[in-house]
Amino acid sequence: MEQILVNGLYLGAQYALIALGLTLIFSLMNVLNFAHGQMYVFGGFVTYTVVSQLGLPFVAGLAASAMSLALIGAIIEKYLFRPVIKKSTREESTMLLAAGIAFFLDAVILLLFGEKQRGVPKIVDGVFNWDFRIIMPYDRIVIGCLAIAMIIAFIVFMQYSKSGRAMRALAQDRVAAQLMGVEVDRYSMIGFAVGAMLAGLVGGLLVTITGVNLGMGGPTSIKAFMMIMIGGAGVISGAIAGGFILGMMESVGLTLLSSYGDITYLLIFISLMVFLAIRPQGLMGKPWG
């Protein structure tokens, strides 16, 4: 039981960090960023390049991933999403644009990095063993702690910084925030950049554990959407809750149903469909949106 709990917390911290970036973008711009998984993959490849190809420390790889994805996110928001949102009256336009960006990033990743699995050496060697009840490699413990620290840092940033308060105001009421002097375009761009940066950071963290490859973008986006649907679309606390719930469900399923192959994910999807039929707004979302 202890092992299942620890594995669930480890997975949940990663998933929550992925979901935070996606829900931040959705809450600010009402945009479903289908390219979120590709941003995660791109961040992993940036970290791989800096660490394995250039021989720089892992921290430098994480920093490069964060800065690269923040820049990509800002460019995408300013030059792609912003004009489409201002000129189009149909929500489908942003969805199609996001899907197109996902395909484009897949092509860029293939061109720059290839399609093979890539990874970096473990940042910490050894295995933690507590009386054979909890067995966890030290590198996973470090990555899990870093993910939790980043979640806390994000919450503090959103609660106490000027940019965080402005973005929360935009998420609550865009028109009222604009009337109160909030620069909508500026903080939308900052929010999109932060959301993309979070995806890149998770990719950089997990390239040390699972590695990264071209085909991971789509499944990662699907998991991110599942998390915000569980917690409530556009709700930051809901994204965190959804991430830890999905992580715990996956840990329990993979432990108890390991002999049945991929049936774990089938049961998770069925459970999600039943849950959404009962509470379509998610755990923390409002019934009216």
N, C-alpha and C positions, 0 to 999 in steps of 0.2 A: 504493500500500500504506500509506504513511504517513497519507494522508487517511482511509482506512478505519479505521485504528487509532485516530486522534484522534476520529473520529465515534463509534466504538464506546465509547471511554472516556467521552465526553460523555453518551451515552445511558445507559451503564451506571451512572454516578454518580447520575443521576436515578432510574433504576429501582431501584437498591439502596436509596435513601432511602425510596422507596415501600414496598418489600418489608420493610424493617426494622420499620416501624410495624405491618404486618399480622402478621409472625411474632412480634413481642413480645406482642401480644394473644393469639395462639394459644398461645404457650408458657406464658403465665401462667394462662389461663382455659380452654384447650382449646376456644376459640370461633373459628369461621370468620366473620370480620367481613365479610359481603357488602356492607356499606355503606362500605367503605374508599374506594372510588372516588368515591362521593358526597361524602365528607369532603374528598377532594382537590379536587373541583370547588367545594365551598363555600369552601374556603380561597382558591382563585383569585379567586372573586367578591368575597370580603372585601378582598383586596389591591386589586382593581380599583376597588372603591368608595372605599377610603381614598386611593388615588393619583389616580385620574382624576376622581372626583366631589368629593372633599374637598380635593384639591390638596396633599396632604401628601407627604413624601419616601417613596421606595420602602421604605426601612428601616422606617418607621412602618407601612406596609402589611403587611410581613412579620411584624412584631411583633403587629399586630392579628389577623392570620390565625392565628398560633401560639396566642395567648391565647384567641381565640374557639373554636378547635377543641379546645384542651385542656379548656376549660369544658364544651363539648358532650360530649366523650368521658367526662369525669367524671360528668356527669349521666346519660348513657346507661348507664354501668356501674352506678351506684348505684341508680337507680330502675327500670331495665329488666332488664339481664342478671343482676344479683345476686339479685333475688327469684326469677327463673325458674330459675337454677341451683340455688338452695336448695330450691325446691319441686318441681321436676320431676326425674324419674329418666331421662328420655329425651333423648338428645343432639339429636334432631330439633327439640326445642323451641327451643333457642338458634339453630339454623339458620333456622327459620321467623321467629324474632324479628329476626334480623339482616337477612333479606330484607325484612321489613316496615319496618324502619328505613330501608333503602335506598330503598324506594318513598316513604316519608314525607319523607326529605330531598330527593328529586327534586321532590316537590310543594312543599316549602318554597322550594327554589331557584327554581322556576318562579314562585311567588307573589312572592318578593322581588326577583328579578333578571331574570325573563323568560327566553326561550329563545334569544335572539340571541347570536352570538359576541361576546365582549368581550375587550379587551386593554388594555395600558398601553404608553406610549411606551418605546422602548429606553432602558435605563439607561446604556448606553455606545454611542457611535457609532463607525463605522469597521470595517475588516476587516483581520485579520492575514493576511499573504501571505508565505510562506516559499518563494521560488523556484518558485512555482506548484505545489509539492508538497503543501503544507498551506495550505488556505484556510479560515479560520474567523472569523466575525464576533466582534468583541470582546465583545459582550454574551453570546454563548454561552460564551466562555472564562470570563467572570466568573461566570455561573450555574453552570457545571461546577465551578469552583473552590469556590464557596460550598457546593455539594452535597457535595463531598468533605470540606470542612471540617466540615460538619454530621455526616457519617458518623463522622469522627474524634472529634468532640465527644461523640457518642452512645456510642461505644465506651469513651471515657474515663469518661463518666458511669456506665456500667454496671459498669465494672471497679473504680472507686475511690470512688464515693459510697456513703453508707449506704443510700440508696434503691435504687441499682443492685445492690448486693450482696444486699439483701433480695429483690429481684425475681428475681435469678439463683437464689437459694435456693428460691423458690416454683416456678420453672420446673423445677428439678431434682427436687424432692420436696416437694409441697405439705403433706403430713401432717407430715413431719419438720421442715419450716420452722416450722409452727405450734407444734409441741412445743418448739421452741427459742426461742419467744417472738416470732416474726415476726407482725405484725398482718396477717393475710391480707386482710381486707376493705380496709384502708387501702392496701396496696401493689398490690392488684388494681386499685383505682380509679386510683392514680397511673400504673400501667402502661398502662391503657386510655387515660388522658389523654395520656400521652407518645406512644402509638401514633397517636392521632388528631391530635396536634400535628404529628407528622412528615408525615402526609398533607397537612395544611393548609399546611405550609411548602413542600412540593414544588409544590402548586397555586399558591402565591404566587410561587415562583420561575419556573414555566413560563408564567404568564400574560403574562410579558414576551416570551416567545419564540413560543409556539404559540397564545396566547389561551386562552380557556376558554368552554365552552358546556354546555348542559344534558345533551347526549347523551354526554359524555365519561366519565361515572361508571362505567357498565357495562364498557366496554372496558378502563378503567384497573384495575378490580377483577380482570378476567380476566388481565391481564398480571401483576398482583401475585401471583395464585395460581400462575401459571406459574413465577414466580421462586422461590417458596418450595418448589414441587414439585421444581424442578431442584436446589436447594441442600439441601433437607431441611426438612420442616415443623418449626417451633419452634426452629430452630438459627440463631442470629444470624449467625455466620460464613457459614452456608449461604445466608442471604438476600442477603448482600453478594455472594457468588460467583455466585448465580443472577442477580442484577441485572446484573452485568458480563457474564456469559455471554450473557444475552438481548440486551443492548445490542450486543455484538459480532456476534451472529448477525444481528440486524436490520441493522446497518451493512453487513455483508458482503452480505446478501441484497438490500438496497435498491440497493447499488452495482452488483452483478453482474447482477441480474435486474430492473433498473428498467424495462426495456421490456416486461416481462410483467405489469405491474400488481400485483395483490394476491397473486400466487403466492408471494411471499416468506413471507407469514404462513401460507399453507397448508403450505409446506415446514417452517416452524418448528413448527407443530402436529404434523405427521407425525413429525418428529424427536423431539419431546417424548414422543409416545405410544410410540415405539420404545424410547426411553431408559427410560421408566417401566416398560415391560414387562420390561426387563432388570434395572433397579435401582429398584424402587418406593419405597424409602425416601429416594431422592435421593442426592446426592453425599456429604453429611455426616451424614445421618440414620442412626440405628441400625436394624438389621433388625427389632428388636422394638418400634420406635416411639419 
